[in-house]
Amino acid sequence: MCPALFEKTKRLMDLICTCCGEPWDVDHVLHEEPDKFERQGGLIRACPCCHGTRPDGMTEERRSKLSAVAAVAELLGDDVDGLAATLDDFEALK
């Protein structure tokens, strides 16, 4: 693949905090600061941004999307890379 084209199509593999919606790079969650996250497999329930407290003013639509992310994360269990790839695919559909 052409390097310039690759740079345009390259996406990071992120996990999403299901409390606040903050995206986190998989490597950061698993290797750089794993003790800063409350998680089970790829399901992040609290992160350094929210500490488990939902932000004020979150829309019902956003809450619904985060609930869907949590459901997919629970289905995939410990398959962290699978969850990150699934979330990346959902993002590509926008």
C-alpha positions in Angstrom: 0.0 0.0 0.0 1.2 3.5 -0.8 2.6 5.1 2.4 0.5 8.3 1.8 -2.7 6.3 1.4 -1.8 4.2 4.4 -1.5 7.3 6.6 -5.0 8.4 5.5 -6.6 5.1 6.2 -4.7 4.2 9.4 -6.8 4.2 12.6 -5.8 3.7 16.2 -7.2 0.7 18.0 -9.1 2.2 21.0 -11.2 1.0 23.8 -14.0 3.2 25.1 -14.7 4.0 28.7 -18.3 3.1 29.1 -18.8 5.6 31.9 -17.6 8.8 30.2 -17.0 7.8 26.6 -13.3 8.7 26.5 -11.3 6.6 24.0 -8.1 5.0 25.1 -5.4 3.3 23.1 -5.3 -0.5 23.8 -1.6 -0.4 24.5 -2.0 2.4 27.0 -4.8 0.5 28.9 -3.0 -2.8 28.9 0.6 -1.9 29.3 1.3 1.8 30.2 -1.2 2.4 33.0 -3.3 -0.7 33.6 -3.8 0.0 37.3 -5.5 3.4 36.4 -8.5 1.6 34.8 -11.4 -0.3 36.3 -11.9 -2.9 33.6 -12.8 -6.5 32.9 -11.4 -7.7 29.6 -12.1 -4.8 27.2 -14.9 -3.4 29.2 -13.7 -0.2 30.9 -16.0 0.9 33.6 -13.8 3.8 34.9 -10.8 5.6 33.6 -8.4 8.3 34.7 -10.7 11.0 33.1 -13.9 10.1 35.0 -12.9 7.9 37.9 -16.3 6.2 37.5 -18.4 9.3 37.7 -20.6 10.0 34.6 -20.1 13.5 33.3 -22.9 16.0 33.7 -24.9 16.8 30.6 -24.4 13.5 28.8 -27.2 13.0 26.3 -29.5 10.0 26.3 -28.2 9.1 22.9 -24.6 9.0 24.1 -25.6 7.0 27.2 -27.3 4.5 24.9 -24.2 4.2 22.7 -22.0 3.6 25.7 -24.5 0.9 26.9 -24.2 -0.8 23.5 -20.3 -0.7 23.8 -20.6 -2.3 27.2 -22.8 -5.0 25.9 -20.4 -5.8 23.0 -17.5 -5.8 25.5 -19.3 -8.2 27.7 -20.0 -10.6 24.8 -16.3 -10.5 23.7 -15.0 -11.0 27.2 -11.2 -11.1 27.3 -10.9 -10.6 23.5 -9.6 -7.0 23.9 -8.2 -6.8 20.4 -11.5 -8.1 19.0 -13.4 -5.4 20.9 -11.0 -2.7 19.7 -11.4 -3.9 16.1 -15.2 -4.0 16.4 -15.3 -0.4 17.8 -13.0 0.7 15.0 -15.3 -0.9 12.4 -18.3 0.9 14.0 -16.4 4.2 13.8 -15.6 3.6 10.1 -19.4 3.3 9.4 -20.0 7.0 10.4 
